[in-house]
Amino acid sequence: MLRNVCTFFSHFGKCAFQANQPFRGMAGHSKWANIKHTKALKDGARATLFAKISRQIRMAIQEGNSADPALNSLLRTEVERALKQNMPSGTIQNTLNKFKSSKIQLKKYRLDIRYKRIVYLICIFYTDNFSGVKMDATPMIKKSGAEFMDVGNLFEDFGLIETRYDTSKLLNGPSLEDKATNDAIELGAEEIEVVDNAEGSVNFLCSPVVLTSLSRNLEKAGYTIENSEHIFSPLNVVQLSAEEQKAYNVFIEKLRNIPGLEDIYDNVE
């Protein structure tokens, strides 16, 4: 079930508890459908990319200033995610040992691409040498019929936090939806989606600016954070022919081979 956490006064056109903030109406189920479609494509490729998991562990160590999951909630979340992706515990430990003393800092970069004038992509990188990565990738990108182009206005971006809550704590209290809604209002989320009542699975949407702080506050409120990310959802999608899709798949695989590539978001249906 989808719920926008704002209570709207139609004659004011503003959110009741955020009177000084820009109005954001309920975008409806299409927003969540687009996000799920985007994540399904992305997660399918991510499941086998241990290199990406290692980067996320490295970033968590870097941002949390600790290689100890017991002291670093960001790292703890990434380690739990790695285990769910069937990454061997020995590999995880080796990754922790490798990066706990590393002085090289990864930074997040974004690369916008237009492919053959119909497909728009946002590529996210974590690297310490973005200019070199872009320079090396440029010949392949141009040869594939693509070009660098700002496509940000064709996507809507969100902070997405996927959580789980122990519903046994709600036996004599509010429903999971009411609990999540109240927490969203108090902590600064914009929308919630109860994915599975029985499992206590709830998604929160928020401004990307508060993604990290909201994740931490939800954890303090008793939620288990299963995933949090800055996601880009296309405002409109395009359908490719079988021949176009085949060529595009080849291009995507070439992009995935670029060092430091983290995520690809596109507008392909």
C-alpha positions as CSV (number, residue, x, y, z in Angstrom):
1,M,0.0,0.0,0.0
2,L,1.2,3.4,-1.0
3,R,0.8,6.4,1.3
4,N,2.0,10.0,0.9
5,V,2.9,11.1,4.4
6,C,1.5,14.6,3.9
7,T,-2.0,15.6,4.8
8,F,-3.1,18.0,2.2
9,F,-5.4,21.1,2.5
10,S,-6.7,21.6,-1.0
11,H,-7.2,25.3,-0.6
12,F,-3.6,25.8,0.7
13,G,-1.9,23.3,-1.7
14,K,0.8,22.6,0.9
15,C,1.8,19.8,3.1
16,A,0.3,20.2,6.6
17,F,3.5,19.5,8.5
18,Q,5.8,21.1,6.0
19,A,4.1,24.4,5.4
20,N,7.3,26.1,4.3
21,Q,8.3,23.4,1.9
22,P,7.4,23.1,-1.8
23,F,4.2,21.1,-2.4
24,R,4.6,17.6,-3.6
25,G,1.4,15.8,-4.4
26,M,1.0,12.0,-4.5
27,A,2.6,10.8,-7.7
28,G,0.7,7.6,-7.5
29,H,1.6,4.0,-8.1
30,S,3.4,4.8,-11.4
31,K,6.3,6.3,-9.4
32,W,6.8,3.1,-7.4
33,A,6.3,1.0,-10.6
34,N,9.1,2.9,-12.4
35,I,11.4,2.6,-9.4
36,K,10.8,-1.1,-9.1
37,H,11.4,-1.5,-12.9
38,T,14.6,0.4,-12.6
39,K,15.8,-1.6,-9.6
40,A,14.9,-4.9,-11.2
41,L,17.1,-4.2,-14.2
42,K,19.9,-3.0,-12.0
43,D,19.7,-5.7,-9.4
44,G,19.8,-8.4,-12.0
45,A,23.2,-7.3,-13.1
46,R,24.4,-6.5,-9.6
47,A,23.9,-9.9,-8.1
48,T,27.1,-11.3,-9.7
49,L,29.2,-8.2,-9.3
50,F,31.3,-8.8,-6.3
51,A,33.5,-5.9,-7.4
52,K,30.6,-3.5,-6.8
53,I,30.0,-5.0,-3.4
54,S,33.6,-4.5,-2.5
55,R,33.3,-0.8,-3.5
56,Q,30.3,-0.4,-1.3
57,I,32.1,-1.9,1.6
58,R,35.1,0.4,0.9
59,M,32.8,3.4,0.8
60,A,31.1,2.4,4.0
61,I,34.5,2.1,5.7
62,Q,35.5,5.5,4.3
63,E,32.2,7.3,5.3
64,G,31.9,5.6,8.7
65,N,35.5,6.0,9.6
66,S,35.7,2.4,10.9
67,A,36.4,-1.1,9.5
68,D,34.5,-2.7,12.4
69,P,30.8,-3.5,11.5
70,A,29.9,-3.3,15.2
71,L,30.9,0.3,15.3
72,N,29.9,1.3,11.8
73,S,26.2,0.9,10.9
74,L,26.8,1.8,7.2
75,L,29.4,-1.0,7.0
76,R,27.2,-3.4,8.9
77,T,24.5,-2.9,6.4
78,E,26.8,-3.5,3.5
79,V,28.3,-6.7,5.0
80,E,24.8,-8.0,5.6
81,R,23.9,-7.2,2.0
82,A,27.1,-8.9,0.7
83,L,26.1,-12.1,2.6
84,K,22.6,-12.0,1.1
85,Q,24.3,-11.8,-2.3
86,N,26.2,-15.0,-1.4
87,M,29.5,-13.3,-1.2
88,P,31.8,-15.7,0.8
89,S,32.6,-14.6,4.3
90,G,36.3,-15.1,3.6
91,T,36.1,-12.7,0.7
92,I,34.2,-10.1,2.8
93,Q,36.9,-10.4,5.5
94,N,39.7,-10.0,3.0
95,T,37.9,-6.9,1.6
96,L,37.7,-5.4,5.1
97,N,41.4,-6.1,5.7
98,K,42.3,-4.7,2.3
99,F,40.6,-1.3,2.7
100,K,40.7,-0.6,6.5
101,S,44.2,1.0,6.1
102,S,43.7,2.4,2.5
103,K,44.5,6.1,2.2
104,I,43.1,6.3,-1.3
105,Q,39.7,8.0,-1.2
106,L,37.0,7.0,-3.7
107,K,34.5,9.7,-4.8
108,K,31.1,9.5,-6.4
109,Y,30.7,10.8,-10.0
110,R,27.9,10.9,-12.5
111,L,28.2,10.5,-16.2
112,D,25.1,11.4,-18.5
113,I,24.9,9.7,-21.9
114,R,22.5,9.8,-24.9
115,Y,22.6,6.6,-26.9
116,K,21.5,6.8,-30.6
117,R,19.3,9.8,-29.8
118,I,16.6,7.7,-28.1
119,V,18.0,6.2,-25.0
120,Y,19.1,8.4,-22.0
121,L,21.4,7.0,-19.3
122,I,22.8,8.1,-16.0
123,C,25.9,6.2,-15.0
124,I,27.2,6.4,-11.4
125,F,30.9,5.8,-10.7
126,Y,33.0,5.4,-7.6
127,T,36.6,6.1,-8.5
128,D,39.7,8.1,-7.5
129,N,40.5,8.9,-11.2
130,F,37.3,10.0,-12.9
131,S,39.0,12.1,-15.6
132,G,41.1,9.1,-16.6
133,V,38.1,6.7,-16.6
134,K,36.1,9.1,-18.8
135,M,39.0,9.6,-21.2
136,D,39.5,5.9,-21.6
137,A,35.8,5.2,-22.1
138,T,35.1,8.0,-24.6
139,P,36.2,6.2,-27.8
140,M,34.0,3.2,-27.0
141,I,31.0,5.4,-26.2
142,K,31.4,7.4,-29.5
143,K,31.9,4.3,-31.6
144,S,28.7,2.8,-30.1
145,G,26.7,5.8,-31.4
146,A,26.4,7.5,-28.0
147,E,27.5,10.9,-26.7
148,F,27.9,12.8,-23.5
149,M,24.8,14.9,-22.8
150,D,23.1,16.3,-19.7
151,V,19.9,14.2,-19.2
152,G,19.1,15.0,-15.6
153,N,15.8,16.8,-16.5
154,L,14.5,13.5,-18.0
155,F,14.7,11.7,-14.6
156,E,13.3,12.2,-11.2
157,D,15.7,11.3,-8.4
158,F,14.8,10.0,-4.9
159,G,16.4,8.5,-1.9
160,L,15.0,5.0,-1.5
161,I,15.3,3.1,1.8
162,E,14.1,-0.5,2.0
163,T,13.5,-1.6,5.6
164,R,12.0,-4.3,7.7
165,Y,10.3,-3.9,11.1
166,D,9.5,-6.5,13.7
167,T,5.7,-6.5,13.6
168,S,5.5,-8.4,16.9
169,K,6.1,-5.0,18.5
170,L,2.8,-3.8,17.0
171,L,0.5,-6.5,18.4
172,N,-1.4,-4.1,20.7
173,G,-0.5,-0.9,18.9
174,P,-0.9,0.9,15.6
175,S,-0.8,-0.9,12.3
176,L,2.5,-1.2,10.4
177,E,1.3,1.5,7.9
178,D,0.3,3.9,10.7
179,K,3.6,3.3,12.5
180,A,5.7,3.9,9.3
181,T,3.6,6.9,8.4
182,N,4.1,8.5,11.8
183,D,7.8,7.8,11.7
184,A,8.1,9.2,8.2
185,I,6.5,12.4,9.3
186,E,8.7,12.7,12.4
187,L,11.9,11.8,10.6
188,G,11.5,13.5,7.3
189,A,10.5,10.9,4.7
190,E,8.1,12.0,1.9
191,E,6.3,8.7,1.0
192,I,6.0,5.2,2.3
193,E,5.1,1.9,0.7
194,V,4.1,-1.1,2.8
195,V,5.5,-4.0,0.7
196,D,4.6,-6.9,3.0
197,N,2.6,-6.5,6.2
198,A,3.4,-10.0,7.4
199,E,7.2,-9.6,6.9
200,G,7.2,-6.0,8.1
201,S,8.7,-4.8,4.9
202,V,8.4,-1.0,4.3
203,N,10.0,1.3,1.7
204,F,10.6,5.0,2.4
205,L,11.1,7.7,-0.2
206,C,13.0,10.9,0.7
207,S,15.1,13.7,-0.7
208,P,18.5,12.4,-1.6
209,V,20.0,15.1,0.6
210,V,18.7,13.3,3.8
211,L,19.2,9.7,2.6
212,T,22.1,8.9,5.0
213,S,20.7,10.7,8.0
214,L,17.2,9.3,7.5
215,S,18.6,5.7,7.2
216,R,20.4,6.2,10.5
217,N,17.3,7.6,12.2
218,L,15.1,4.8,10.9
219,E,17.6,2.3,12.3
220,K,17.4,4.1,15.7
221,A,13.6,3.9,15.5
222,G,13.8,0.1,15.3
223,Y,13.9,-0.6,11.5
224,T,16.4,-2.9,9.9
225,I,17.9,-1.2,6.9
226,E,18.1,-3.7,4.0
227,N,19.1,-1.2,1.3
228,S,19.4,2.5,0.8
229,E,20.3,4.3,-2.4
230,H,20.0,7.4,-4.5
231,I,17.9,6.2,-7.4
232,F,17.0,7.9,-10.7
233,S,13.6,7.0,-12.2
234,P,12.8,8.0,-15.8
235,L,9.9,10.4,-16.3
236,N,9.1,8.7,-19.6
237,V,10.3,5.3,-21.1
238,V,11.0,4.2,-24.6
239,Q,10.5,0.8,-26.1
240,L,13.2,-0.6,-28.4
241,S,12.7,-3.0,-31.3
242,A,14.3,-6.5,-30.9
243,E,17.2,-5.4,-33.1
244,E,17.7,-2.1,-31.2
245,Q,17.6,-4.0,-27.9
246,K,20.2,-6.4,-29.0
247,A,22.6,-3.6,-30.0
248,Y,21.8,-1.8,-26.8
249,N,22.5,-4.8,-24.6
250,V,26.0,-5.0,-26.2
251,F,26.5,-1.3,-25.3
252,I,25.4,-1.9,-21.7
253,E,27.9,-4.7,-21.3
254,K,30.7,-2.5,-22.6
255,L,29.7,0.2,-20.1
256,R,29.7,-2.4,-17.2
257,N,33.3,-3.2,-18.0
258,I,34.4,0.4,-17.3
259,P,36.4,0.4,-14.0
260,G,34.5,1.9,-11.1
261,L,31.0,1.7,-12.6
262,E,28.4,1.4,-9.9
263,D,25.0,1.8,-11.4
264,I,23.3,2.4,-14.7
265,Y,19.8,4.1,-14.9
266,D,18.1,4.4,-18.3
267,N,14.7,5.1,-19.8
268,V,14.3,1.8,-21.6
269,E,11.1,0.0,-20.9
